[in-house]
């Protein structure tokens, strides 16, 4: 089950990067580009944190940084 979750999260991260690049290219204002980049990074960081906690579940933030 963990391998399936890892595969799905990886695919989602790739889709988010493509959407971030697409919306950054089609947006004309710099504020829109900034928002697209910030939202894309925020979603990918959240997915990356979840991905890193799939196998090992740290008890605290300090333990998560040590992983």
N, CA, C and O atoms as a MOPAC input file, in Angstrom:
PM7 MOZYME 1SCF
protein

 N      0.82000 1    -1.19700 1     0.00000 1
 C      0.00000 1     0.00000 1     0.00000 1
 C      0.86400 1     1.26100 1     0.00000 1
 O      0.51300 1     2.26700 1    -0.61600 1
 N      2.00200 1     1.19100 1     0.70100 1
 C      2.88400 1     2.35100 1     0.76900 1
 C      3.45500 1     2.68200 1    -0.60800 1
 O      3.59400 1     3.85300 1    -0.96200 1
 N      3.78600 1     1.64500 1    -1.38300 1
 C      4.32800 1     1.89300 1    -2.72400 1
 C      3.29300 1     2.55100 1    -3.62500 1
 O      3.63600 1     3.40300 1    -4.44400 1
 N      2.02800 1     2.16300 1    -3.48100 1
 C      0.97400 1     2.78800 1    -4.26600 1
 C      0.80800 1     4.25300 1    -3.87700 1
 O      0.64600 1     5.11000 1    -4.74500 1
 N      0.84800 1     4.54400 1    -2.59200 1
 C      0.74300 1     5.93200 1    -2.13200 1
 C      1.91100 1     6.75900 1    -2.64100 1
 O      1.72900 1     7.90400 1    -3.05500 1
 N      3.11600 1     6.18500 1    -2.61200 1
 C      4.29000 1     6.90000 1    -3.11300 1
 C      4.15400 1     7.20300 1    -4.60400 1
 O      4.50600 1     8.29300 1    -5.05400 1
 N      3.64600 1     6.24200 1    -5.36400 1
 C      3.46900 1     6.44500 1    -6.79900 1
 C      2.44000 1     7.53800 1    -7.07100 1
 O      2.64900 1     8.39000 1    -7.93500 1
 N      1.33400 1     7.51400 1    -6.33900 1
 C      0.28900 1     8.51800 1    -6.53500 1
 C      0.80000 1     9.90800 1    -6.15800 1
 O      0.53900 1    10.87500 1    -6.87200 1
 N      1.52000 1    10.01500 1    -5.05200 1
 C      2.04600 1    11.31300 1    -4.62500 1
 C      3.06500 1    11.84200 1    -5.63300 1
 O      3.09100 1    13.03700 1    -5.92500 1
 N      3.89700 1    10.95900 1    -6.16000 1
 C      4.87800 1    11.37700 1    -7.16700 1
 C      4.18200 1    11.91200 1    -8.41400 1
 O      4.58800 1    12.93600 1    -8.96200 1
 N      3.14100 1    11.22600 1    -8.85800 1
 C      2.39800 1    11.67900 1   -10.03200 1
 C      1.72400 1    13.02000 1    -9.74800 1
 O      1.72700 1    13.90900 1   -10.59900 1
 N      1.14700 1    13.16800 1    -8.55700 1
 C      0.52200 1    14.43700 1    -8.18200 1
 C      1.53800 1    15.58200 1    -8.15400 1
 O      1.23400 1    16.69500 1    -8.58400 1
 N      2.73600 1    15.30900 1    -7.65000 1
 C      3.76800 1    16.35100 1    -7.60700 1
 C      4.15700 1    16.78900 1    -9.01500 1
 O      4.36500 1    17.97800 1    -9.25600 1
 N      4.25600 1    15.84500 1    -9.94300 1
 C      4.59500 1    16.18000 1   -11.32300 1
 C      3.48400 1    17.01600 1   -11.95300 1
 O      3.75400 1    17.99100 1   -12.65500 1
 N      2.23100 1    16.62800 1   -11.69900 1
 C      1.09900 1    17.39500 1   -12.23900 1
 C      1.10100 1    18.81800 1   -11.68500 1
 O      0.85600 1    19.77100 1   -12.42400 1
 N      1.37600 1    18.96300 1   -10.39600 1
 C      1.40900 1    20.30200 1    -9.79000 1
 C      2.51800 1    21.14300 1   -10.40400 1
 O      2.31200 1    22.32900 1   -10.66300 1
 N      3.70400 1    20.55300 1   -10.64500 1
 C      4.79200 1    21.31600 1   -11.27600 1
 C      4.39600 1    21.77100 1   -12.66900 1
 O      4.67200 1    22.91100 1   -13.04200 1
 N      3.74500 1    20.89400 1   -13.46000 1
 C      3.31800 1    21.26900 1   -14.80300 1
 C      2.27000 1    22.37100 1   -14.75400 1
 O      2.32800 1    23.31700 1   -15.53900 1
 N      1.31000 1    22.25700 1   -13.83500 1
 C      0.29000 1    23.29900 1   -13.72300 1
 C      0.90600 1    24.62300 1   -13.27500 1
 O      0.51300 1    25.68700 1   -13.75500 1
 N      1.85300 1    24.56100 1   -12.37100 1
 C      2.52800 1    25.78700 1   -11.91600 1
 C      3.24100 1    26.45700 1   -13.08300 1
 O      3.14000 1    27.67000 1   -13.26700 1
 N      3.96100 1    25.66400 1   -13.86700 1
 C      4.66700 1    26.22600 1   -15.02500 1
 C      3.68000 1    26.79100 1   -16.04300 1
 O      3.91000 1    27.86400 1   -16.60000 1
 N      2.58900 1    26.07800 1   -16.28700 1
 C      1.58900 1    26.52400 1   -17.25500 1
 C      0.96300 1    27.84500 1   -16.83000 1
 O      0.90000 1    28.78700 1   -17.61900 1
 N      0.49900 1    27.91700 1   -15.58300 1
 C     -0.15200 1    29.14400 1   -15.13300 1
 C      0.83400 1    30.30600 1   -15.00300 1
 O      0.44400 1    31.46500 1   -15.15000 1
 N      2.08800 1    30.01200 1   -14.73400 1
 C      3.09400 1    31.06700 1   -14.68900 1
 C      3.32500 1    31.63200 1   -16.08900 1
 O      3.52400 1    32.83600 1   -16.25300 1
 N      3.29700 1    30.76500 1   -17.09100 1
 C      3.52700 1    31.23500 1   -18.46000 1
 C      2.33900 1    32.01400 1   -19.01600 1
 O      2.53700 1    32.99500 1   -19.73300 1
 N      1.11100 1    31.60200 1   -18.70300 1
 C     -0.04200 1    32.26700 1   -19.33100 1
 C     -0.49100 1    33.52000 1   -18.58900 1
 O     -1.24800 1    34.32500 1   -19.13200 1
 N     -0.03300 1    33.69000 1   -17.35700 1
 C     -0.44400 1    34.86400 1   -16.60000 1
 C      0.38300 1    36.06800 1   -17.03500 1
 O      1.60300 1    35.97900 1   -17.17100 1
 N     -0.30000 1    37.20100 1   -17.25400 1
 C      0.41100 1    38.36800 1   -17.75200 1
 C      0.97500 1    39.24700 1   -16.63900 1
 O      2.01300 1    39.88300 1   -16.82100 1
 N      0.31000 1    39.28900 1   -15.49900 1
 C      0.79100 1    40.16800 1   -14.42900 1
 C      1.82300 1    39.45100 1   -13.55600 1
 O      1.79400 1    38.22900 1   -13.41100 1
 N      2.71700 1    40.22300 1   -12.99100 1
 C      3.75400 1    39.63100 1   -12.13900 1
 C      3.15500 1    39.11700 1   -10.83900 1
 O      3.67600 1    38.16900 1   -10.25100 1
 N      2.07100 1    39.72900 1   -10.38500 1
 C      1.41600 1    39.25200 1    -9.16000 1
 C      0.79200 1    37.88300 1    -9.37500 1
 O      0.86000 1    37.01500 1    -8.50500 1
 N      0.18800 1    37.69800 1   -10.53500 1
 C     -0.39000 1    36.40200 1   -10.86500 1
 C      0.66900 1    35.31900 1   -10.95300 1
 O      0.46500 1    34.19600 1   -10.49200 1
 N      1.81000 1    35.66700 1   -11.55400 1
 C      2.91700 1    34.71300 1   -11.63900 1
 C      3.43100 1    34.35700 1   -10.25500 1
 O      3.71900 1    33.19400 1    -9.96900 1
 N      3.54700 1    35.36900 1    -9.39400 1
 C      4.02300 1    35.13700 1    -8.03300 1
 C      3.06500 1    34.23900 1    -7.25300 1
 O      3.49600 1    33.33300 1    -6.54000 1
 N      1.77900 1    34.49100 1    -7.39100 1
 C      0.78300 1    33.66700 1    -6.70100 1
 C      0.81800 1    32.23500 1    -7.22000 1
 O      0.73600 1    31.29700 1    -6.42700 1
 N      0.93900 1    32.04500 1    -8.52800 1
 C      1.00400 1    30.69900 1    -9.09900 1
 C      2.21800 1    29.94300 1    -8.56800 1
 O      2.12400 1    28.75900 1    -8.24600 1
 N      3.34800 1    30.62000 1    -8.47700 1
 C      4.56000 1    29.96900 1    -7.97400 1
 C      4.42500 1    29.63900 1    -6.49000 1
 O      4.79500 1    28.54600 1    -6.06400 1
 N      3.90200 1    30.56700 1    -5.70500 1
 C      3.76600 1    30.33300 1    -4.26500 1
 C      2.79100 1    29.18800 1    -3.98800 1
 O      3.06000 1    28.33400 1    -3.14200 1
 N      1.65600 1    29.16700 1    -4.70000 1
 C      0.67400 1    28.09500 1    -4.49600 1
 C      1.25300 1    26.75400 1    -4.92300 1
 O      1.08900 1    25.76100 1    -4.21500 1
 N      1.92700 1    26.70900 1    -6.06400 1
 C      2.55000 1    25.46100 1    -6.52300 1
 C      3.58900 1    24.94500 1    -5.55500 1
 O      3.62700 1    23.75200 1    -5.25400 1
 N      4.43700 1    25.84200 1    -5.06200 1
 C      5.44600 1    25.43000 1    -4.08000 1
 C      4.79800 1    24.94800 1    -2.78200 1
 O      5.23900 1    23.96500 1    -2.18700 1
 N      3.75900 1    25.64000 1    -2.35300 1
 C      3.07700 1    25.24000 1    -1.11600 1
 C      2.47200 1    23.85300 1    -1.21800 1
 O      2.60100 1    23.04700 1    -0.29600 1
 N      1.81300 1    23.56900 1    -2.33400 1
 C      1.22000 1    22.24600 1    -2.52300 1
 C      2.29900 1    21.17900 1    -2.60700 1
 O      2.15800 1    20.11200 1    -2.00900 1
 N      3.38200 1    21.45000 1    -3.34500 1
 C      4.44500 1    20.44800 1    -3.48400 1
 C      5.19000 1    20.22200 1    -2.17100 1
 O      5.59600 1    19.09500 1    -1.88600 1
 N      5.37500 1    21.24800 1    -1.38500 1
 C      6.02300 1    21.06900 1    -0.08200 1
 C      5.15400 1    20.20800 1     0.81900 1
 O      5.65700 1    19.33600 1     1.52700 1
 N      3.83700 1    20.45400 1     0.79300 1
 C      2.92300 1    19.63500 1     1.59100 1
 C      2.96500 1    18.17100 1     1.15000 1
 O      3.00100 1    17.26900 1     1.98700 1
 N      2.95900 1    17.93900 1    -0.14600 1
 C      3.04800 1    16.56400 1    -0.65100 1
 C      4.38800 1    15.92100 1    -0.29800 1
 O      4.43800 1    14.73300 1     0.02100 1
 N      5.46600 1    16.69100 1    -0.35100 1
 C      6.78300 1    16.15200 1    -0.01800 1
 C      6.87900 1    15.77100 1     1.45800 1
 O      7.48000 1    14.75100 1     1.79700 1
 N      6.29700 1    16.57500 1     2.32600 1
 C      6.30600 1    16.25200 1     3.75800 1
 C      5.50600 1    14.97700 1     3.99600 1
 O      5.94000 1    14.10800 1     4.75200 1
 N      4.34100 1    14.85400 1     3.36000 1
 C      3.53400 1    13.64200 1     3.50900 1
 C      4.28900 1    12.43300 1     2.96200 1
 O      4.25700 1    11.36100 1     3.56600 1
 N      4.96500 1    12.59300 1     1.83000 1
 C      5.74700 1    11.50800 1     1.23000 1
 C      6.84900 1    11.04000 1     2.16700 1
 O      7.10600 1     9.84100 1     2.28500 1
 N      7.50000 1    11.99000 1     2.83600 1
 C      8.61000 1    11.62200 1     3.71500 1
 C      8.13400 1    10.92900 1     4.98400 1
 O      8.91900 1    10.24900 1     5.64500 1
 N      6.86800 1    11.09100 1     5.33200 1
 C      6.34500 1    10.47300 1     6.55800 1
 C      5.57700 1     9.18600 1     6.29400 1
 O      4.95100 1     8.66000 1     7.21400 1
 N      5.60100 1     8.66400 1     5.08500 1
 C      4.83400 1     7.45400 1     4.78900 1
 C      5.39800 1     6.22700 1     5.49500 1
 O      4.64300 1     5.47100 1     6.10600 1
 N      6.70600 1     6.01600 1     5.42300 1
 C      7.29900 1     4.82500 1     6.02500 1
 C      7.63100 1     5.03200 1     7.49700 1
 O      7.28300 1     4.20900 1     8.34300 1
 N      8.30000 1     6.12600 1     7.79200 1
 C      8.66000 1     6.43000 1     9.18000 1
 C      7.77200 1     7.56000 1     9.66100 1
 O      7.67700 1     8.60400 1     9.01600 1
 N      7.13400 1     7.35400 1    10.77800 1
 C      6.26900 1     8.40100 1    11.33300 1
 C      6.96500 1     9.01300 1    12.53100 1
 O      6.95600 1     8.43500 1    13.61800 1
 N      7.57300 1    10.18000 1    12.34400 1
 C      8.30400 1    10.80500 1    13.44200 1
 C      7.35300 1    11.30700 1    14.53000 1
 O      6.21300 1    11.68500 1    14.25900 1
 N      7.85200 1    11.30000 1    15.76200 1
 C      7.04500 1    11.74700 1    16.88900 1
 C      7.00400 1    13.24900 1    17.03300 1
 O      6.06900 1    13.79400 1    17.61900 1
 N      8.00800 1    13.92200 1    16.50500 1
 C      8.05600 1    15.37900 1    16.62600 1
 C      8.73200 1    15.97200 1    15.38800 1
 O      9.27600 1    15.25800 1    14.54600 1
 N      8.67700 1    17.29000 1    15.30800 1
 C      9.31100 1    17.98600 1    14.19300 1
 C     10.82200 1    17.78900 1    14.22600 1
 O     11.45900 1    17.66600 1    13.17900 1
 N     11.39200 1    17.75800 1    15.42300 1
 C     12.83600 1    17.55200 1    15.57000 1
 C     13.22800 1    16.16900 1    15.05000 1
 O     14.25100 1    16.02900 1    14.37900 1
 N     12.42900 1    15.15300 1    15.35100 1
 C     12.71300 1    13.80800 1    14.83900 1
 C     12.53900 1    13.74500 1    13.32600 1
 O     13.25400 1    13.01000 1    12.64500 1
 N     11.58500 1    14.51800 1    12.79900 1
 C     11.38700 1    14.54000 1    11.36200 1
 C     12.60400 1    15.13500 1    10.65900 1
 O     13.00200 1    14.65700 1     9.59700 1
 N     13.19900 1    16.17700 1    11.24700 1
 C     14.39600 1    16.78100 1    10.65300 1
 C     15.58900 1    15.83100 1    10.69300 1
 O     16.47000 1    15.90800 1     9.83600 1
 N     15.62700 1    14.94000 1    11.67700 1
 C     16.74000 1    13.99200 1    11.79100 1
 C     16.62300 1    12.85000 1    10.78800 1
 O     17.61300 1    12.17000 1    10.51800 1
 N     15.43100 1    12.62500 1    10.22800 1
 C     15.23600 1    11.48600 1     9.32600 1
 C     16.11200 1    11.60100 1     8.12300 1
 O     16.08200 1    10.73000 1     7.25300 1

